[in-house]
Amino acid sequence: MKKLKNKIILILLLAFTLTSCNKEETEPLGKLIMEESDYAYLQEYYDLDLEKKSTVDVKGINESFETIFGEEAVKIEGNYSADKLIEVSIKNAQYEELALTYNKDKVNEKLNNYYKVKVNSKNKNYLACALDLGIVNSDIVKEIYKENKLDTDNFAYIITRVINSTGVGRNCIGSIYDTDIGSKINNTWESFLLFKDEKLEEVGYEAVKNGTVTGYNLKTSENDSNFIKDKTIVYGHSDIKHAHQLVGLLRSENIQAKIQLEPKISIYKYLLEWGPVPEASPTYEVVQDGEDYFVHAVEYDLAIEFLSEDEMEKFNDIIEKYAKKNEGNEEAKGLLYESWWQPLYSTTNSNMNKEEYVEIVDNIVKNGIYEIHSFSTVEDKEKVKAELTENNDFESEQRTIYCNKAFYNYLIGEDYQ
């Protein structure tokens, strides 16, 4: 009962006001999100460089859809019109049958009463459906039907939301301001169970046994956020109450961001001097390998995609002030629940403040959808790579990332804070 009560309190505390990342953002925030992130997202994941153009013609529209959806992409035939754009957008988003269920009364109610959009359209059922799905918003509809051309801002907005509607775009549980973000965090966390890849574990075990690394994380690419990497900070922790409070903290600091909760299995040596080996559970077990024992514990990475680098830069100060233990405050007064001495967060963005973020290496070995990640200093990266790739033909990658100073101190073993 106490656990349920705590969950209810957390959800009530996190009662926010925006819709999720796969729905139309409320205006004017929707326009801001479009300008800040859609171009970067399309460039990073689909190599679509739309920003350099002022308008998009039929050829550009069709080529963009084909780049994303391949040969099965639905294209505009003949000359451009707003009606044709809306129709192919709905079809590429795989909602044509839904659009055709919109009868005349429903269309009139949606367009005239709810969205207050009066345009000269022959396919109003497609238009009403596109508005309901968030593929367009009312401002964009008015613009594209008024002009006999399509500017790149509007097309970037539309095509990004077509991608999201198919489920292959950003993989996120929502935005910090979602009204139900608390329950989304809980539901996602409670779905996490221990998972394994025995072949990769052999690689990781040997690296830990040899002292090359202190531990590693096992992750699955199915849960990748697909966020814009240089606008994303990944924050690792083990306690879900901390995640709830961190999201609430960011909201209280007026940070706008999308979030994704990615499961990871943290694997490291269990030392017998810690006490008897605990009994296994769905989220924690100790596995014996020869004379060694290894902890397998379910944890999470909270991926946070910010609107801008300016907002990203605020994150370190927020954590330092409210979510990091320091000497003199051993009891963590005034800090988030389960704040660590050495919190862990990182980004691929090389423009972060060099006094706050230090370059390290994420050493990755992949086997299908599974990946092991182990962090190292730049100086040790060749040694770690040699260890992790010896006697196997798995795909490997060394990714440059920038972590907070406290975690870097942990990595090199020089300072407990």
N, C-alpha and C positions, 0 to 999 in steps of 0.2 A: 504493500500500500504506500509506504514511504517513497519507494522508487517511482511509482506511478505519479504521486503527488509532485515529486521533483520534476518529472518530465513535463507535467501540465504547467508548472510555474515557468519552466524554461521556455515553453512554447508561447505562453502569454507574454513573457518579457520580450520575445522576439516577434511580436506582431507588427509586421512591416507593411509597406504600402505599394510596392511595384509588382508587376507580373513577372513570370519566369522568363528565362533567356530565349525560349523558343516561341514566345508570344510577342505581340507588338508592345513595345515599351510605351509608357504613357508620355504624352507630349508635355513640355518641350524636351524632356530627357531623351525621348526616342531620337530626335534630330541630333542631339549632342552625341549620343552613342554612335549614330551612323557616321558622323563626320570624323570621330576619333578612331573608330576601329574597323569599319567595313572594308575600306581600301586595303588596310594592312592585312586583314584576314584573307581577302581574296588573293593578294599578292603572295602571301606566305604559303598558303595551302594549294592554290591552283595556278600560280604564276600569271594571274590576270592583272595587268598593269593598266587599270582604268583611269587612274587619277590624272594622267598626263593629257587626257582628252576632255573636251568640254561637253561633247554630245556623243551618243552611240547610235550608229545606224543599224539597219536590219542585219547586215553582214556581221557587225560586231556583236549584236545580240545573239545571233545563231551560233557564232563561233564560241561565245562564252558558254552557252548552254551545252554545246558539244564537248567543250573542254571538261566540264564538270560531269556530265551524264553519259558521255560517249556516244556511240552510234545510235543509241535508243533515244537520244534527246529529241524533244518535240521542238520544231522550228517554225518561225514565221514564214508564211508563203506570200509572195508579192510585196506590196508596199507596206510601210510601217503605219500602224494605227495603235492608239491606246488600247482599244478593244482586243486587238491581236496580241499585244504584249501581255495583257491580263490573262487571256485564254491560255497561251503557251506556258505562262508562269504556273497557273493552276494545274495544267496537265503534267508539267515537269515535276511539280510538287506531289503528284500522284493523288490529286483530290478531284479529278474530273467527275466521277460518279456522285460525289457529295454535292458538287456545284449544281449538277442536273436535278437534284432533289429540291432545289429552291424554287417554289412556285411563285406566281405573280404577287400574291398577298404578302408572302414572307419577304420577297425582294423589296417591295414598296415600304414595308415596315422598317426593314433594315436601313435602306438608303435614305428615306425621307424623314423618318422619325428618330432613328437611333444615331446614324452617322451624319445626317443632315447634308447629304451629298446629292446634288441635282446636276447630272451631266447627261450629255447626249450619247447614250450607249445602246448598242443593239444586243449586248451580252450581259445584261444586268445581273443575271444569276451568277455568272463567273465573278463579276465585280463584288457583289455582296459577299460571296464566299471568301474572296481574297481579303476583304476587310475583316471578316470574322476570324480568319486564320492569322491575321497580322502580317500578311505578305505585303500589304500596302496600308498606309494610314490615310485619313481623310485629306490631309494637306497634300500628300503626293497625288492622290486621285484628282484633286482639283487642278493641280499643276499639269499633269500629263494629258488630261482631257482638254485643257485650255490651249496648250501648245501642240503643234503638230510635229513635235520632236521630243527626244528623250535625253535629258542631261545625265551626266555620269553619277551625280549624287543620288538621284532617284533610282537609277538602275543598280547601283551598288547596294542600296538599301533593299530593293526588291529581290535581287538574285541571292543575296546573303540569306534572306528569310525563306526563299524557296529551298535552299540547301538545308536550313534548319528544319524545315517542315518534313523533309525526307528522313531525318534522323541521322544524317551523316555529317552534320556540321559540328559546331561546338558541343562538347559533351559535358553538360553542367547540370547541377541540381537546381540552380536558380541564381537569383541576384540577392545581394545583401538586404535589399529592401522588400523582398517578397513577403507577403502577409503570412505565408505558411513555411518560411524558411526553416524554422525550428523543427517542425515535423519532418521536413525533407531531410534535414541532417540526421535526425534520429532514425528514420526509416532506412536511409542509406547505410548508416553505421551498423544497424542491426542485421543487415543482409550480409555483412562481411564474415566469412569463415576462413579457417586455415585452408590454404591451397598449396600444392606442391609441384615441383618439377625435379624428379630425382636426379636426372642427368646434370642439370645446372647446379643442384645442391652439391654434387660431388666436386664440381669446380670450386664453389664457394667454400666448402668445408676445408679443402686442401689449402686454400689461401689463408684461412683463419688459423689452421694448425701450424702453418709455416711462419706465422707472425707477419705475413705481408700486409694483411688488413686485420682490423679488429672485429669486423663483422660486415654484413651486407644486407640489402633489402631485396626481397623477391617481389616483383610486380607483374601485372598483366597489362598488355597494351590495350585490351578491350575497355579499360577504364580511363585511358588517357583523356585529358580535358580537351585537347585540340584547340587550346587557347593560343592567342598571339604570344609567342614566347618572350619577346622583349618587353611585353607589358604585363608579364605574369611573375608573381613570386610564389614559390612553393614552400609551404610551412608544414613541417613534420611534427607529429605529437602522437601520444598513445591514449590520452583520455578525452572522450567525446564531450564531456562537460566543458572542457577547456575550449573546444572548437565552438560550442554554442556561445560562450562568453566572448571569444575573440571576434566572432561575427557581430555580436551586439556592440562590442567596443568600437569596431570600425564604423558601424552605423552612427554611433554617438559622436564620432570624430568627423562625420559628414563625408565619409569615403563611399564612392559609388563603384561597385565591382561585381563581376560575376564570380561564382565559386563552383568548384567541383571537389568532391571528396573521393580520393583515390585510395583503395586499400593497398596495404603493403604488409608483407610478412618480414618482421625484423628478426634476423638470425645472428646469434652471437654465442660465444662460449658460456656455458653455465659452470660455475666453480662450486665444487662440493662443499667448500667452506661456507658457502651461503646457507647451507642447511640441507635437509632431505629434499630429494627431487619431488616437486609438487605433482599432484595428479593431473592428468591431461584434461583439457576442456575443449569446446569447439573453437576457442580463440587463443589457447595457450597450451603448449606441450614442450617437454624436454626430450630430445631424441639422443640416444647413445650411438656413438660412432667409434668403435674400438674403445680406447680408454678415455675418449673425450665425450662431453655432453654438450648438446647445442640447444639453446632456447629457440623456439619458433613462436613468435607472439604477433597477433594481429594489431597493427597500428594503422595510421592513415597519413597521407599527404593532403593538405588542404591547398588546392591550386586557386589562386586569386588573380583574376585578370582585371587590372585597373583601367580607367579611362585614359590616363595619361602618365607620363613619366613623373610629372609634378606630384601626382597622388602617390605613385610608387615610392617616391623619396620620403614621404611622410611616414611610411610604414616602420622604418627602423626606429625612429624617435618614439613612435607609439609603443612598440614592443619594449624598448629600453625603459620606458617610463612605467608601463602597466603590466608587463608580462615577463619580466626577467628578475630573478633573485640576485642580490648583490650583498657583499660583505657589509654587515651592519643591519641588514634586514633579513636575517636567516629565517624568520617566521613568515616571510612573504606578506606582510601587512600592506594593504592597499593594492595588491596585485591580483591578477586573475587566478582562478582555481588551478592548482597544480602547475604554477609557473616554474620553469626550470632555471637552474644556474646558467646553463648554456643552451638556450633555445636554438633550433635549427631552421633556417630559411635561406633560400637561394634563388637566383635568377640567372638567365643567360644574358641579361642586358649589361653590356660592358660600360655603359655610361653612368652607372651608379657611383655614388660618392666613394672615392677610393679610401677615405678614412673610415668608412663604415663597412665596406664589402671587400673581401679578399678573393683573389682568383684561386680556384682549386679545380680538380678534375673529377667528373663523374665517369667512372669506369663501368661500361655496360657490356654485358654478354647476353645474347638473345638466342632463344630456342623456340621458334614459332611465336605464340602470343606471350610467352613468358620471358622475363628479363631479370637479371640480377644487376643491382647497382651497388657500387662501393666507392666511397669518396677517398681521394688521396690528394696530397700536395702536388704541385706542379713538379717539384724535384723528384718525387717518387713515382711519377706516372709510368715511366718505362718499366720499372721493376714490377709494378702492379699489372701492367698489360702483359708482360712476359709470363707472370704467374697465372693469370686468368685465361690465357690463350694457349698455354702449353698442353700438348697432347689432346687437343680437340679442334674441331673445324667449325665451331659455332661462329655466327656473325658477331663481331665486336665493334664497339665504338667508344671513343674517348671524347666526352663533351665538356667544353670549357664552361664553367659556371662560376658565379660569384656569391660567396656565402657571407653571413654576418661574422663579425670578428670573434664573438664568443664561441661560436662553433669551430672556427678555425683554431682557437686556443685549445679546444678539446681535441681536435684532430692531431695537433702536434704535441699535445700533452704537456703544455707549458704553464697553463693557468686554469684553475677550476672555475673561473668566472670570466 
